[in-house]
Amino acid sequence: MRLLLALLLALFAVPVGAAPALDRLSLPKGFHIAVYSDQVPQARELALGAKGTVFVGSMDAGKVYALTDANQDGRADQVRVIASGLKMPVGVAFHKGDLYVSAVSRILVLRDIEDHLDDPPEPALVYGNFPTETHHGWKFIAFGPDGKLYVPIGAPCNLCDKDKAYAKLTRMNPDGSGLEDVAYGIRNTVGFDWRPSTGKLWFTDNGRDLLGDDVPSDELNRIDRVGEHFGYPYCHQGDIADPEFGQGHPCRKYAPPVLKLGAHVASLGLRFYTGKQFPARYHGALFVAEHGSWNRTKKSGYRVMAVRLDGAKVASYEPFITGFEQDEQVWGRPVDVQPLPDGSLLVSDDLAGAVYRVTYRSGSR
C-alpha cells in the first residue's frame, strides 16, 4: 500500500511551492475562491475549533496542522504543526476543547488544544485496537449529535469478504469506551455528516475497482437505522451483483444509495451547508469533495459538487467547483469541505498542499 501511495504521489506530482492555479477554476456566478493557506502539505480532513482555529489532518506527511486567521482577513496568517510523526493522521475532530486525531489503528487526543497552539501537548491515546492495515486504514472521523465519536473501518483490500470485522462504521464514547458497530457493507467512507433537520447520518462510499471505467459508481448513502448493511462486497451501487461474491446475496437485501455519484470519482469529505452567505438554493445542501480517479481511462471527479435535497430525495447534483483537472492534466485534488461561521466554505487540496476559501458576493461576477 505504501508503494501504491508513492506511485500515486509521483503520478500527480506538482512542483514544490507552486502557487495553486485558481484562475483555472470555475464556480457559479457570484462565487469567488481564494487561498486560505498554501502551506499545508497533503491537507486532508478539516475541523473547526470553538475559537476559530482550523485543524487539518494529513496523509504521509504524518502531521496535524492548526491554521489561525488572527486579523480575520479571510486568509490564515499562521500555520502551526501541532503533532508530527503520526501514521496517516488524516482524521481530525474537535470536541469540547479537545482535538481527536485518527492514526490508522489508534485514536489520539490533544487536550485543550486551542489554548496551547504554541506549546501543544503530546497526543494521548484514547483507543488503540483498530486494525493496523493501511489499505483503506486512514480514517475520517467526526462527532455525532449523540456526543459519540464515529470511526470507519475500511475494507483492507479492493474486494474481499471479511464478514463484519471490516467495511463498517463504528462509534465510541469520547473516552474510548463503549465501541459499537453502526452500519455494515461500507467499503471505504472518507466523509460523513449529520443533516441538521433530521439528525440522520449521510456518508460517501468509494466503489470497488477493476470492473471497468464506468462501474460501479461511488455512493451517497443515508443511515436510517443502526445495523443497516449497504452491500459491499456483495452488491455495488445498489444494483450490481459482484461477480465474485454476489451469488446468493441479492441486491434487494441491502440499503440502496440515495445517489450514484459516478464511477471512480473518489468522493471523500462532505458537509451540510448551514450558513447564510450563499444564495438560498444552497441552504441545507450537501457539498461533496471528489478527489478524482486514478485508474480510469479518462479521468473523472477532481471537483466539488453540490447536492440539493427536497425532503429525503435528491433534487439536483451539480458542479460547484471545477477545473482542478483540464485536458487530463491535474493540478489539484479536493479532499474535504468545511463551512465557517461567516458562511464561507473551506476546501482542502492534498495535491497542492492548500486550503481554499469560497465566498459569495451578490451582484458580482
C-alpha positions in Angstrom: 0.0 0.0 0.0 2.9 2.4 0.8 4.3 1.7 -2.7 0.9 2.4 -4.3 0.7 5.7 -2.4 4.2 6.7 -3.5 3.4 5.9 -7.1 0.2 8.0 -6.9 2.1 10.9 -5.4 4.6 10.7 -8.2 1.9 10.4 -10.8 0.1 13.6 -9.6 3.2 15.5 -8.5 3.2 19.3 -8.7 6.3 21.5 -8.2 7.0 22.2 -4.6 6.0 25.7 -3.7 3.9 26.1 -6.9 1.0 28.5 -6.4 -2.4 27.0 -6.8 -3.8 27.7 -10.2 -7.1 29.3 -9.0 -7.6 31.1 -12.3 -8.4 27.7 -13.9 -11.3 27.1 -11.6 -14.9 27.7 -12.5 -17.6 28.4 -9.9 -21.3 29.6 -10.2 -21.8 33.3 -10.8 -21.1 35.5 -7.7 -18.8 33.0 -6.1 -15.1 33.6 -5.5 -12.3 31.3 -4.4 -9.0 32.4 -2.8 -6.1 30.7 -1.0 -6.7 30.4 2.8 -3.3 28.8 3.1 -0.9 27.1 0.7 1.4 25.8 3.4 -0.4 22.7 4.4 1.3 19.7 2.8 -1.1 16.8 2.0 -4.1 18.7 3.5 -6.9 16.2 4.2 -9.8 16.4 6.7 -10.8 19.7 8.2 -12.2 20.5 11.6 -13.2 23.8 13.2 -12.3 24.7 16.8 -14.5 26.7 19.1 -12.2 29.7 18.9 -12.0 29.7 15.1 -8.9 27.5 14.6 -8.9 25.4 11.5 -7.4 22.0 12.1 -6.1 19.9 9.2 -5.0 16.3 9.1 -2.6 14.8 6.5 -1.6 11.5 4.9 2.0 10.6 4.5 3.1 14.0 5.9 2.3 12.5 9.3 1.4 15.9 10.6 -1.6 17.7 12.1 -1.8 21.5 11.4 -3.5 24.4 13.1 -4.4 27.4 10.9 -5.3 30.7 12.5 -6.6 33.9 11.0 -5.9 36.4 13.8 -6.7 39.6 11.7 -9.8 37.9 10.2 -9.0 38.9 6.7 -10.0 35.5 5.2 -6.5 34.1 5.0 -4.6 32.1 7.6 -1.7 34.2 8.9 -0.1 31.4 10.8 0.2 27.7 10.2 1.4 25.6 13.1 2.4 21.9 13.2 0.7 20.7 16.5 1.6 17.0 16.0 4.1 15.1 13.8 5.5 11.6 13.3 2.0 10.1 13.3 0.8 7.3 11.0 -1.6 8.7 8.4 -3.3 11.2 10.7 -6.0 12.0 8.2 -8.9 12.5 10.5 -9.4 15.4 12.9 -12.5 16.1 15.1 -12.9 18.8 17.7 -15.0 18.2 20.8 -15.3 20.2 24.0 -11.9 21.9 23.6 -10.0 18.8 22.6 -8.8 17.7 19.2 -9.2 14.0 18.3 -6.9 12.5 15.6 -7.1 9.2 13.8 -3.8 7.4 13.2 -4.8 4.1 11.5 -5.1 1.7 14.5 -5.2 4.5 17.1 -7.4 7.4 18.1 -5.4 10.1 19.9 -6.4 13.4 21.6 -4.7 16.7 22.1 -6.3 18.2 25.2 -7.4 21.9 25.5 -5.6 22.5 22.2 -6.7 26.0 21.3 -5.1 27.3 24.5 -1.8 25.5 23.6 -1.2 26.1 19.9 2.3 27.3 20.5 3.1 24.5 23.0 0.9 21.6 22.0 0.6 18.7 24.4 1.7 15.2 23.4 -1.1 13.3 21.8 -2.7 11.0 24.4 -4.1 7.6 23.5 -7.9 7.3 23.5 -8.3 3.9 21.7 -5.6 1.7 20.2 -7.2 -1.5 18.9 -8.4 -0.7 15.4 -6.9 -2.8 12.6 -3.3 -2.0 11.6 -3.7 -2.4 7.8 -3.0 0.8 5.9 -5.1 -0.2 2.8 -8.2 2.0 3.5 -6.8 2.2 7.0 -6.8 6.0 7.2 -9.9 7.4 8.8 -12.2 10.4 8.5 -13.7 10.9 12.0 -16.4 13.1 13.4 -18.6 13.6 16.5 -22.3 13.0 16.1 -25.2 14.8 17.7 -25.2 12.0 20.3 -21.8 13.1 21.5 -20.1 9.9 20.3 -17.0 9.7 18.0 -17.8 8.0 14.7 -14.9 6.0 13.2 -15.0 3.9 10.0 -13.0 0.7 9.4 -12.4 0.4 5.7 -12.0 -2.8 3.8 -8.3 -3.9 3.8 -8.4 -4.6 0.1 -10.1 -3.7 -3.2 -12.5 -6.6 -2.8 -12.7 -9.2 0.0 -15.2 -10.6 2.4 -14.2 -10.1 6.0 -17.7 -10.5 7.3 -18.3 -7.8 9.9 -14.8 -7.2 11.0 -14.1 -4.6 8.4 -16.1 -2.4 5.9 -18.2 -0.8 8.6 -18.8 2.3 10.6 -18.3 2.3 14.4 -18.8 4.8 17.2 -17.4 5.2 20.8 -17.6 7.4 23.8 -15.1 10.3 23.9 -13.0 8.4 26.4 -12.7 5.4 24.0 -15.2 3.2 25.9 -18.4 1.7 24.5 -17.2 0.9 21.0 -20.1 -0.4 18.9 -21.0 -1.0 15.3 -23.3 1.4 13.5 -23.6 0.1 9.9 -22.0 -2.5 7.6 -21.2 -3.1 3.9 -19.3 0.2 3.6 -16.1 -0.3 1.5 -14.4 2.9 2.5 -16.2 6.1 3.7 -13.9 9.1 4.0 -16.7 11.6 4.6 -19.9 11.8 6.6 -22.1 14.4 8.3 -25.5 14.7 10.0 -28.4 16.5 8.4 -29.4 19.2 10.9 -33.1 18.9 10.1 -33.3 15.2 10.8 -30.2 14.2 12.7 -29.6 11.3 10.2 -26.1 10.5 9.1 -25.2 10.8 5.4 -21.9 9.4 4.0 -19.9 8.9 0.9 -18.6 5.4 -0.1 -15.9 4.6 -2.6 -16.9 1.9 -5.1 -14.6 -1.1 -5.9 -12.0 -1.0 -8.7 -11.4 -3.3 -11.7 -14.9 -3.6 -13.1 -14.3 -1.1 -15.8 -14.3 2.6 -16.4 -18.0 3.2 -15.8 -19.0 0.9 -13.0 -19.5 0.8 -10.1 -20.5 4.2 -9.0 -19.4 5.8 -5.8 -22.3 6.3 -3.5 -24.0 8.8 -1.3 -25.8 7.0 1.5 -28.1 7.7 4.4 -28.3 5.6 7.6 -31.9 5.2 8.7 -31.3 2.6 11.4 -28.4 1.1 13.3 -27.3 -2.1 11.8 -28.1 -1.4 8.2 -26.0 -3.1 5.5 -25.0 -1.2 2.3 -24.0 -4.1 0.2 -20.2 -4.4 0.0 -18.7 -6.8 -1.1 -21.9 -8.5 -2.4 -23.7 -5.7 -4.2 -22.4 -2.4 -5.6 -24.2 0.9 -6.3 -27.4 -0.8 -5.2 -28.0 -2.8 -8.4 -24.8 -4.6 -9.5 -24.1 -8.0 -8.0 -20.4 -8.6 -7.5 -19.1 -11.2 -10.0 -17.1 -13.0 -7.2 -19.2 -12.5 -4.0 -22.6 -11.6 -5.3 -24.1 -15.1 -5.7 -26.7 -15.8 -3.0 -26.7 -12.1 -1.9 -29.3 -10.3 -4.0 -29.1 -6.5 -4.0 -32.6 -6.2 -2.7 -31.3 -7.3 0.7 -29.2 -4.2 1.1 -29.8 -0.4 1.5 -29.5 1.3 -1.9 -27.7 4.6 -2.3 -29.6 7.8 -2.1 -27.5 9.0 -5.1 -25.0 7.4 -7.5 -22.1 9.9 -7.7 -20.2 8.5 -10.7 -17.6 5.8 -11.2 -14.1 6.3 -9.7 -14.7 9.9 -8.8 -13.3 9.2 -5.3 -16.0 11.0 -3.3 -14.5 12.0 0.1 -15.4 14.7 2.5 -18.9 16.2 2.7 -20.7 18.7 4.8 -24.2 20.1 5.0 -24.2 23.9 4.4 -25.8 25.6 7.4 -24.6 29.2 6.6 -26.5 32.1 5.2 -23.8 33.8 3.0 -24.6 31.6 -0.1 -27.8 32.0 -2.0 -30.9 30.3 -0.7 -30.7 27.4 -3.2 -27.6 26.2 -1.3 -29.1 26.4 2.2 -29.2 22.9 3.6 -27.3 21.4 0.6 -24.5 18.9 0.8 -21.1 19.9 -0.6 -19.1 16.8 -1.6 -15.3 16.8 -2.4 -14.4 14.4 -5.2 -10.7 13.6 -5.1 -10.6 12.2 -8.6 -9.9 8.9 -10.4 -6.5 7.3 -10.6 -7.4 4.2 -12.6 -9.8 5.3 -15.3 -9.1 5.7 -19.0 -10.5 9.2 -18.9 -10.3 11.0 -15.6 -13.4 11.7 -13.5 -14.0 13.7 -10.4 -11.5 16.4 -9.4 -14.3 18.8 -8.4 -16.6 19.9 -5.6 -20.2 19.0 -6.2 -23.4 20.4 -4.6 -26.3 18.0 -3.8 -29.5 19.8 -3.2 -32.2 18.0 -1.3 -36.0 18.1 -1.4 -37.1 16.3 1.7 -35.4 12.9 1.7 -34.9 12.9 -2.0 -32.2 14.5 -4.2 -33.3 17.5 -6.2 -30.1 18.1 -8.1 -26.5 17.0 -8.2 -24.4 19.7 -9.9 -20.9 21.0 -10.2 -19.8 23.7 -7.7 -16.1 24.0 -8.3 -14.5 22.5 -11.4 -11.1 23.0 -13.2 -8.7 21.0 -10.9 -8.3 18.7 -14.0 -8.2 20.0 -17.5 -7.4 18.0 -20.7 -6.4 15.1 -18.5 -3.8 17.3 -16.6 -4.3 17.5 -12.8 -3.1 20.3 -10.5 -5.4 19.9 -7.6 -7.4 17.2 -5.8 -10.2 18.3 -3.4 -10.4 16.2 -0.2 -12.8 17.9 2.3 -15.1 20.8 2.8 -15.8 22.8 5.9 -18.3 25.7 6.3 -17.1 28.6 8.5 -19.3 30.7 10.9 -19.4 33.6 8.4 -21.0 31.3 5.8 -17.9 30.9 3.6 -16.7 27.4 2.7 -13.2 25.9 3.1 -11.9 23.3 0.7 -8.7 21.2 1.3 -6.5 20.1 -1.5 -3.9 17.5 -0.7 -2.1 17.6 -4.1 -1.4 21.4 -3.9 -1.0 21.3 -0.1 -3.5 24.0 0.3 -6.8 25.1 1.8 -9.1 27.4 -0.2 -11.9 29.7 1.0 -15.1 30.2 -1.1 -17.2 33.3 -0.6 -20.2 34.8 -2.3 -21.0 38.4 -3.1 -24.4 39.2 -4.6 -24.2 41.1 -7.9 -20.5 40.3 -8.5 -19.2 38.3 -11.5 
